[in-house]
Amino acid sequence: MSHQNIIKLGIVQMKCTEDLKQNRDQAVEQIRILAAQGAQIICLQELYSSLYFCQQQDERFFELAEPVPGPTTQNLQAVAKKLGVAIVASLFEKRSAGLYHNTAAVIDADGSYLGKYRKMHIPDDPCYLEKYYFTPGDLGYQVFRTKYARVGVLICWDQWYPEAARLTALKGAEIIIYPTAIGWLKNEESALLAKQYNAWKAVQTGHAIANEVFVVAPNRVGEEENIRFWGGSFVVDPFGETLYQAPHDKEESVVVSCNLSRIETYRRNWPFFRDRRIDSYGDITKRMDD
């Protein structure tokens, strides 16, 4: 019989404003609340410090960027150390003049900075004009060994790509976290809304099942310009069971228990990794096999 290895994930689903300090203070307050409720790893949504500025191309928004590590990570390190929690925080990284990334920093429970992941897949869609701001990541897919679990981090648009989830799982992730900023355009037909959300959740649930890992997707909520962010943050287990799903219309912070020993149980009985035909996958690196 497998042993119990239960960790507690904290998810923050929040609205953002133009006031950067207010957003950061609110996130830290939610981290404190979740830590008091027993959370061990706490996940923030994509670009939580600001409004989702990528709805338009405007040079002034580059002023929001900062070094990673930098002032915000240093503050979060102090919070993590004081509370004994690991934190995953999505930030707008300034690497050098004219070179910026959409980056997630990972901080361990002792306050140490474990490293960062730079978003690999960059969208360019109506109201998601990220290619103007972000250079694709060049750090590869990574796993961070926190005090409580091995955490892989991918960001928003990455969540549609099974290759990213697979490579992160192959590196030993027990949990894949997707900080997210996604919602409905205000002029979209109502018939499409549920379909879009369901597709978003379904593809990530598929990643959890195919890789037999926990998947966590903290998303923002509220209206910002042309987007109504759909919230709906969730946690699914390695067999696709929903352990938690947030509402679409309000802020919510929650602690979710995850039994990491279930990974071993599922992988013994559904041995997807054992049966992978790695000799047959060479064409996956082609743009199209034609």
C-alpha positions in Angstrom: 0.0 0.0 0.0 1.4 3.4 -1.0 2.1 5.9 1.8 0.2 9.2 2.1 2.2 12.2 0.9 -0.3 15.1 1.2 0.7 18.6 0.4 -1.5 21.7 0.5 -1.7 24.0 -2.6 -2.9 27.6 -2.2 -4.4 29.3 -5.2 -5.0 33.1 -5.5 -7.7 34.2 -8.0 -7.9 38.0 -7.9 -8.9 41.1 -9.7 -6.1 43.6 -10.7 -6.2 47.4 -10.8 -3.9 50.1 -12.2 -2.3 50.5 -8.8 0.7 48.2 -8.8 1.3 48.5 -5.1 -2.3 47.6 -4.3 -2.1 44.5 -6.5 1.1 43.3 -4.9 -0.1 44.1 -1.4 -3.3 42.2 -2.1 -1.4 39.2 -3.4 0.8 39.2 -0.3 -2.2 39.4 2.0 -3.8 36.4 0.3 -0.5 34.5 0.7 -0.6 35.3 4.4 -4.3 34.1 4.6 -3.6 30.9 2.8 -0.4 30.2 4.8 -2.5 30.5 8.0 -4.9 27.9 6.5 -2.0 25.5 6.0 -1.0 26.1 2.4 2.6 25.0 1.6 2.9 26.0 -2.1 1.0 29.1 -3.2 0.4 30.0 -6.8 -0.4 33.5 -8.2 -2.0 34.2 -11.6 -0.2 35.5 -14.6 1.2 39.0 -14.4 -0.5 39.6 -11.1 1.2 42.9 -10.4 -0.7 44.9 -13.0 -3.6 45.0 -15.3 -3.3 42.7 -18.4 -1.6 45.4 -20.5 -1.2 43.2 -23.6 -4.6 44.2 -24.9 -2.9 47.0 -26.8 0.6 47.9 -28.1 1.9 50.8 -26.1 5.5 51.5 -25.4 4.8 53.0 -22.0 3.9 49.5 -20.6 7.5 48.4 -20.9 8.0 50.6 -17.8 6.2 47.9 -15.8 9.0 45.4 -16.4 11.7 44.7 -13.7 14.6 42.4 -13.3 14.0 38.8 -12.1 15.3 38.3 -9.5 14.6 41.9 -8.4 12.6 44.0 -6.1 9.4 42.0 -6.2 11.1 38.6 -5.9 13.1 39.9 -2.9 9.9 41.0 -1.2 8.3 37.6 -1.9 11.4 35.8 -0.6 11.0 37.6 2.7 7.3 36.7 2.8 8.0 33.0 1.9 10.7 32.7 4.6 8.5 34.3 7.3 5.5 32.1 6.5 7.4 28.9 5.5 5.7 28.6 2.1 6.9 28.2 -1.5 5.6 30.8 -3.9 5.2 30.8 -7.7 4.9 34.3 -9.0 4.4 35.5 -12.6 6.3 38.7 -13.5 7.1 41.0 -16.4 10.9 40.5 -16.7 13.2 43.1 -18.1 16.3 41.2 -19.2 18.0 44.2 -20.9 17.1 47.2 -23.0 14.6 46.0 -25.6 14.5 42.4 -24.3 11.6 41.3 -22.1 10.1 38.1 -21.0 6.9 36.8 -19.4 8.5 35.0 -16.5 7.6 33.0 -13.4 9.8 33.1 -10.4 9.9 30.2 -7.9 10.7 30.8 -4.3 11.2 28.1 -1.7 9.8 27.9 1.8 13.1 29.1 3.3 13.0 32.2 1.2 15.6 31.0 -1.3 15.2 31.9 -5.0 15.1 28.6 -6.9 15.0 30.1 -10.4 12.7 31.2 -13.1 10.8 29.9 -16.2 10.3 32.1 -19.2 7.1 31.6 -21.2 7.9 29.7 -24.4 4.7 30.0 -26.4 3.8 33.6 -27.1 0.3 34.4 -28.5 -0.6 37.1 -30.9 -4.4 37.3 -31.0 -7.0 40.0 -30.6 -6.5 41.6 -27.2 -3.6 39.2 -26.5 -0.8 41.1 -28.3 2.0 39.4 -26.4 4.5 39.2 -29.2 4.9 42.9 -29.0 6.1 42.7 -25.4 7.7 39.2 -24.8 10.6 37.4 -26.3 10.0 33.6 -26.3 11.7 31.8 -23.4 15.2 30.4 -23.8 15.6 28.5 -20.5 13.8 25.4 -21.6 11.3 23.4 -19.6 12.2 23.2 -16.0 11.3 21.6 -12.7 12.0 23.2 -9.3 12.5 21.1 -6.2 10.7 23.0 -3.5 10.6 21.8 0.2 7.2 20.2 -0.4 7.1 18.9 -4.0 8.8 19.0 -7.4 7.1 21.8 -9.3 7.1 22.5 -13.0 5.9 25.9 -14.2 4.4 26.8 -17.6 2.5 30.0 -18.4 -0.9 30.5 -20.0 -0.5 30.0 -23.8 1.9 27.1 -23.0 -1.1 25.3 -21.6 -2.4 24.4 -25.1 0.7 22.5 -26.0 1.0 18.8 -24.9 4.8 18.8 -25.8 5.4 21.4 -23.0 3.6 19.4 -20.4 5.3 16.2 -21.5 8.8 17.6 -21.3 8.1 19.2 -18.0 6.8 15.9 -16.6 9.8 14.0 -18.0 12.0 16.2 -15.9 10.2 15.0 -12.8 7.4 17.4 -12.1 4.8 16.2 -9.7 2.7 19.3 -10.1 2.5 21.5 -13.2 1.4 25.1 -12.5 0.0 27.3 -15.2 -0.3 31.0 -14.1 -2.9 32.3 -16.4 -4.7 35.5 -17.7 -7.5 34.3 -20.0 -11.0 35.4 -20.5 -13.9 36.2 -22.8 -13.9 39.1 -25.2 -16.8 41.3 -24.3 -18.3 41.1 -27.8 -18.2 37.3 -28.1 -21.4 35.3 -28.6 -22.8 33.9 -25.4 -23.0 30.4 -27.0 -19.2 30.3 -27.2 -18.4 31.2 -23.6 -18.9 27.9 -22.0 -17.3 26.1 -24.9 -14.1 28.2 -24.6 -13.8 27.6 -20.9 -14.5 23.9 -21.2 -11.8 23.5 -23.9 -9.3 25.4 -21.8 -9.9 23.2 -18.8 -10.2 20.0 -20.8 -6.8 20.4 -22.5 -5.1 20.9 -19.2 -7.0 18.0 -17.7 -5.7 15.9 -20.5 -2.1 16.9 -19.7 -2.7 15.8 -16.1 -4.0 12.4 -17.2 -1.4 11.8 -20.0 1.5 12.7 -17.7 -0.1 11.5 -14.4 0.7 14.7 -12.5 -1.4 17.3 -10.7 -2.2 20.4 -12.7 -3.0 23.8 -11.2 -4.3 26.8 -13.2 -4.6 30.0 -11.2 -6.4 32.6 -13.5 -7.4 36.2 -12.9 -11.0 37.5 -12.7 -12.8 40.7 -13.4 -13.2 43.1 -16.4 -10.3 44.9 -17.9 -10.9 46.9 -21.1 -12.2 44.4 -23.7 -11.7 41.2 -21.7 -13.9 39.7 -19.0 -11.4 37.3 -17.3 -13.2 34.1 -16.6 -11.6 33.0 -13.4 -12.5 29.4 -13.0 -9.1 28.5 -11.5 -8.8 24.8 -10.8 -6.8 21.9 -9.6 -7.0 18.4 -11.2 -5.4 15.2 -10.0 -3.3 12.7 -12.1 -6.5 11.0 -13.2 -8.3 14.1 -14.2 -10.6 14.4 -11.2 -11.4 18.1 -10.4 -10.3 18.7 -6.8 -11.3 22.4 -6.9 -12.8 24.9 -9.3 -13.2 28.6 -8.6 -16.2 30.7 -9.6 -16.2 32.8 -12.8 -17.3 36.0 -11.3 -15.5 36.7 -8.0 -12.1 36.6 -6.3 -11.3 33.5 -4.3 -8.3 32.1 -2.5 -8.4 28.5 -1.4 -6.2 25.6 -0.1 -6.5 22.3 -1.9 -5.0 19.0 -0.5 -3.1 16.9 -3.0 -1.9 13.4 -2.3 1.3 13.1 -4.3 1.5 9.3 -3.6 -1.4 9.0 -6.1 1.1 9.7 -8.9 2.8 6.4 -8.2 -0.5 4.5 -7.9 -1.7 5.7 -11.3 1.6 5.2 -13.1 1.8 1.6 -11.9 -1.7 0.8 -13.2 -1.7 3.0 -16.3 2.0 2.9 -17.3 2.0 5.5 -20.0 5.6 6.3 -19.5 6.6 2.7 -19.7 4.9 2.3 -23.0 6.0 5.4 -24.8 7.5 4.6 -28.2 10.3 7.2 -28.1 11.8 5.6 -31.2 8.8 6.8 -33.2 8.6 10.4 -32.2 11.3 12.0 -34.2 8.9 13.9 -36.5 7.5 15.8 -33.6 10.2 18.4 -34.2 8.9 19.2 -37.7 6.5 22.1 -38.3 4.3 19.8 -40.4 5.0 16.4 -41.6 4.3 16.9 -45.3 
